[in-house]
Amino acid sequence: MKVTIEPAARNNGGLTVSISDPSDDIDCEHAVNMVLGALVVWGFSPLNVFEDRDTIKALEVEIKDLRLEIENLSGNRTPKKQKGVK
């Protein structure tokens, strides 16, 4: 897989950044991390890029929990034990 960020207008003389992994068989988190790394190389502040990643991860957990609640309330599936919950 290859992630490339380049200027929209070639005459801007901007930097083109490419990050690649020899395999196309990567998971979503690895792909997102490749994009985030490319953004840092492109010139975005690492503090902003990775702070946003923490926000995204927190939202993913909240969305997963809400989906489970909705499924349980609608009776579409039997509740599963969550990891770490006895």
Buried (B, 14 or more C-beta within 10 A) or exposed (E): EEBEBEEEEEEEEBEEBEBEEEEEEEEEEEEBBBEBBBBBBBEBEEEEBBEEBEEEEEEEEEEEEEEBEEBEEEEEEEEEEEEEEE
